[in-house]
Amino acid sequence: MRALAYLDAALTSVAARLRGEDPERGDVPGWVMVTVMTAALVLGILTVFQEAVVTAVQNALNSVTGAG
């Protein structure tokens, strides 16, 4: 009997999600906002510190590959 209760709860949850009645669903999903904010931070940092970032990456690659 307990298995039927779990199955009923699972099916009810899936049906609610398919109908779009999920109470945890927001206007804009959180991952979209995090992605946009991360992209904005990266662009902001690169515009100010582009030369330093390029130099640091080149130095790191050179130290790993033994080219420098």
N, CA and C atoms as a LAMMPS dump frame, in Angstrom:
ITEM: TIMESTEP
0
ITEM: NUMBER OF ATOMS
204
ITEM: BOX BOUNDS ff ff ff
-5.0000000000000000e+02 5.0000000000000000e+02
-5.0000000000000000e+02 5.0000000000000000e+02
-5.0000000000000000e+02 5.0000000000000000e+02
ITEM: ATOMS id mol type element x y z
1 1 1 N 0.82 -1.192 0
2 1 2 C 0 0 0
3 1 3 C 0.866 1.259 0
4 2 1 N 1.998 1.184 0.708
5 2 2 C 2.89 2.336 0.775
6 2 3 C 3.481 2.644 -0.602
7 3 1 N 3.768 1.611 -1.394
8 3 2 C 4.315 1.813 -2.738
9 3 3 C 3.318 2.559 -3.611
10 4 1 N 2.044 2.261 -3.459
11 4 2 C 1.024 2.972 -4.238
12 4 3 C 0.967 4.448 -3.866
13 5 1 N 1.157 4.763 -2.611
14 5 2 C 1.15 6.162 -2.182
15 5 3 C 2.333 6.911 -2.796
16 6 1 N 3.516 6.274 -2.814
17 6 2 C 4.686 6.905 -3.438
18 6 3 C 4.473 7.093 -4.934
19 7 1 N 3.92 6.074 -5.579
20 7 2 C 3.661 6.155 -7.009
21 7 3 C 2.656 7.263 -7.312
22 8 1 N 1.617 7.373 -6.503
23 8 2 C 0.613 8.416 -6.689
24 8 3 C 1.234 9.799 -6.522
25 9 1 N 2.068 9.969 -5.515
26 9 2 C 2.717 11.266 -5.29
27 9 3 C 3.643 11.62 -6.448
28 10 1 N 4.378 10.641 -6.942
29 10 2 C 5.298 10.888 -8.053
30 10 3 C 4.534 11.259 -9.318
31 11 1 N 3.475 10.533 -9.609
32 11 2 C 2.685 10.829 -10.808
33 11 3 C 1.993 12.185 -10.703
34 12 1 N 1.524 12.532 -9.533
35 12 2 C 0.901 13.835 -9.332
36 12 3 C 1.907 14.955 -9.553
37 13 1 N 3.121 14.76 -9.052
38 13 2 C 4.174 15.758 -9.223
39 13 3 C 4.552 15.928 -10.69
40 14 1 N 4.7 14.809 -11.402
41 14 2 C 5.048 14.875 -12.822
42 14 3 C 3.929 15.549 -13.61
43 15 1 N 2.69 15.212 -13.313
44 15 2 C 1.564 15.819 -14.024
45 15 3 C 1.51 17.325 -13.773
46 16 1 N 1.774 17.759 -12.553
47 16 2 C 1.771 19.191 -12.243
48 16 3 C 2.873 19.919 -13
49 17 1 N 4.032 19.293 -13.11
50 17 2 C 5.135 19.917 -13.856
51 17 3 C 4.799 20.027 -15.33
52 18 1 N 4.187 18.989 -15.88
53 18 2 C 3.844 19.018 -17.295
54 18 3 C 2.777 20.073 -17.59
55 19 1 N 1.9 20.323 -16.65
56 19 2 C 0.877 21.35 -16.824
57 19 3 C 1.41 22.743 -16.526
58 20 1 N 2.6 22.844 -15.992
59 20 2 C 3.182 24.142 -15.683
60 20 3 C 2.714 24.698 -14.354
61 21 1 N 2.277 23.854 -13.451
62 21 2 C 1.777 24.305 -12.16
63 21 3 C 2.812 24.133 -11.053
64 22 1 N 4.068 24.125 -11.411
65 22 2 C 5.13 23.931 -10.437
66 22 3 C 5.255 25.181 -9.577
67 23 1 N 5.04 25.086 -8.256
68 23 2 C 5.087 26.285 -7.405
69 23 3 C 6.492 26.874 -7.263
70 24 1 N 7.53 26.117 -7.589
71 24 2 C 8.898 26.618 -7.452
72 24 3 C 9.403 27.262 -8.738
73 25 1 N 8.582 27.318 -9.731
74 25 2 C 9.002 27.896 -11
75 25 3 C 8.816 29.407 -10.943
76 26 1 N 9.873 30.157 -11.24
77 26 2 C 9.802 31.609 -11.181
78 26 3 C 9.611 32.219 -12.551
79 27 1 N 9.612 33.547 -12.593
80 27 2 C 9.479 34.237 -13.87
81 27 3 C 10.715 34.001 -14.734
82 28 1 N 11.869 34.181 -14.151
83 28 2 C 13.135 33.922 -14.84
84 28 3 C 13.893 32.909 -13.994
85 29 1 N 14.231 31.772 -14.586
86 29 2 C 14.972 30.776 -13.804
87 29 3 C 16.286 31.35 -13.278
88 30 1 N 16.668 30.891 -12.112
89 30 2 C 17.875 31.407 -11.478
90 30 3 C 19.125 31.203 -12.294
91 31 1 N 19.194 30.082 -13.021
92 31 2 C 20.418 29.817 -13.79
93 31 3 C 20.596 30.81 -14.921
94 32 1 N 19.505 31.355 -15.445
95 32 2 C 19.62 32.356 -16.505
96 32 3 C 20.235 33.626 -15.945
97 33 1 N 19.761 34.048 -14.776
98 33 2 C 20.295 35.257 -14.165
99 33 3 C 21.765 35.071 -13.786
100 34 1 N 22.115 33.909 -13.249
101 34 2 C 23.502 33.655 -12.886
102 34 3 C 24.389 33.681 -14.132
103 35 1 N 23.925 33.091 -15.223
104 35 2 C 24.7 33.075 -16.463
105 35 3 C 24.91 34.478 -17.007
106 36 1 N 23.865 35.281 -17.022
107 36 2 C 23.982 36.654 -17.538
108 36 3 C 24.9 37.487 -16.652
109 37 1 N 24.753 37.344 -15.345
110 37 2 C 25.602 38.116 -14.435
111 37 3 C 27.062 37.698 -14.554
112 38 1 N 27.318 36.406 -14.714
113 38 2 C 28.689 35.928 -14.871
114 38 3 C 29.298 36.479 -16.154
115 39 1 N 28.538 36.449 -17.246
116 39 2 C 29.038 36.99 -18.515
117 39 3 C 29.346 38.477 -18.385
118 40 1 N 28.488 39.213 -17.683
119 40 2 C 28.72 40.646 -17.498
120 40 3 C 29.984 40.898 -16.676
121 41 1 N 30.188 40.09 -15.632
122 41 2 C 31.406 40.246 -14.826
123 41 3 C 32.658 39.941 -15.636
124 42 1 N 32.625 38.88 -16.432
125 42 2 C 33.79 38.522 -17.251
126 42 3 C 34.091 39.634 -18.247
127 43 1 N 33.071 40.154 -18.9
128 43 2 C 33.298 41.243 -19.852
129 43 3 C 33.84 42.485 -19.157
130 44 1 N 33.298 42.79 -17.987
131 44 2 C 33.776 43.949 -17.248
132 44 3 C 35.231 43.81 -16.836
133 45 1 N 35.589 42.637 -16.361
134 45 2 C 36.979 42.397 -15.94
135 45 3 C 37.918 42.426 -17.144
136 46 1 N 37.5 41.806 -18.247
137 46 2 C 38.367 41.773 -19.425
138 46 3 C 38.573 43.153 -20.038
139 47 1 N 37.548 44.008 -20.008
140 47 2 C 37.734 45.333 -20.602
141 47 3 C 38.728 46.158 -19.799
142 48 1 N 38.764 45.975 -18.497
143 48 2 C 39.666 46.765 -17.662
144 48 3 C 41.059 46.14 -17.598
145 49 1 N 41.129 44.821 -17.473
146 49 2 C 42.398 44.148 -17.231
147 49 3 C 42.791 43.205 -18.364
148 50 1 N 42.446 43.514 -19.607
149 50 2 C 42.696 42.611 -20.722
150 50 3 C 44.182 42.28 -20.873
151 51 1 N 45.034 43.268 -20.844
152 51 2 C 46.467 43.026 -21.046
153 51 3 C 47.041 42.152 -19.931
154 52 1 N 46.645 42.417 -18.695
155 52 2 C 47.146 41.633 -17.568
156 52 3 C 46.646 40.18 -17.632
157 53 1 N 45.389 40.002 -18.037
158 53 2 C 44.837 38.645 -18.131
159 53 3 C 45.534 37.868 -19.237
160 54 1 N 45.735 38.501 -20.393
161 54 2 C 46.414 37.836 -21.51
162 54 3 C 47.838 37.452 -21.112
163 55 1 N 48.54 38.351 -20.458
164 55 2 C 49.909 38.069 -20.014
165 55 3 C 49.935 36.924 -19.006
166 56 1 N 49.025 36.921 -18.07
167 56 2 C 48.979 35.862 -17.059
168 56 3 C 48.688 34.502 -17.692
169 57 1 N 47.766 34.465 -18.641
170 57 2 C 47.442 33.197 -19.305
171 57 3 C 48.629 32.723 -20.144
172 58 1 N 49.277 33.623 -20.85
173 58 2 C 50.433 33.248 -21.649
174 58 3 C 51.554 32.722 -20.752
175 59 1 N 51.804 33.368 -19.624
176 59 2 C 52.831 32.896 -18.699
177 59 3 C 52.49 31.527 -18.141
178 60 1 N 51.232 31.312 -17.811
179 60 2 C 50.812 30.01 -17.282
180 60 3 C 50.976 28.92 -18.334
181 61 1 N 50.569 29.196 -19.552
182 61 2 C 50.718 28.208 -20.622
183 61 3 C 52.186 27.924 -20.929
184 62 1 N 52.994 28.968 -20.934
185 62 2 C 54.413 28.778 -21.176
186 62 3 C 55.075 27.95 -20.078
187 63 1 N 54.669 28.152 -18.83
188 63 2 C 55.27 27.379 -17.749
189 63 3 C 54.853 25.914 -17.794
190 64 1 N 53.662 25.64 -18.298
191 64 2 C 53.196 24.247 -18.397
192 64 3 C 53.833 23.547 -19.583
193 65 1 N 53.918 24.245 -20.712
194 65 2 C 54.462 23.611 -21.923
195 65 3 C 55.976 23.664 -21.978
196 66 1 N 56.602 24.457 -21.121
197 66 2 C 58.053 24.563 -21.105
198 66 3 C 58.592 25.419 -22.242
199 67 1 N 57.755 26.297 -22.804
200 67 2 C 58.175 27.117 -23.945
201 67 3 C 58.893 28.387 -23.509
202 68 1 N 58.929 28.65 -22.222
203 68 2 C 59.535 29.921 -21.86
204 68 3 C 60.426 29.789 -20.721
